Amino acid sequence: MKSVIAVTVATFLFFSGNTMANSSSGGAKASSATGPWVECLLPDGKVDYTPLMICKLQKKGTVKY
């Protein structure tokens, strides 16, 4: 039973480490479950760096190209 728990914990740590490495890639376009991160032009004129779906649905913004 202890070995099963140890393997489960090791697997969890391995996969969470890969996720962290992928999300913090220097200079590359990062992505998330809500789409790639984009520069979002908000209705008040401000620019925010958010996931695509958050920009369009929650903040009512447009993607700045």
Stockholm file with secondary structure:
# STOCKHOLM 1.0

chainA/1-65         MKSVIAVTVATFLFFSGNTMANSSSGGAKASSATGPWVECLLPDGKVDYTPLMICKLQKKGTVKY
#=GR chainA/1-65 SS CHHHHHHHHHHHHHHHHHHHHHHTCSSSCCEETTEEEEEEECTTSCEEEEEHHIIIIISCCEECC
#=GC SS_cons        CHHHHHHHHHHHHHHHHHHHHHHTCSSSCCEETTEEEEEEECTTSCEEEEEHHIIIIISCCEECC
//
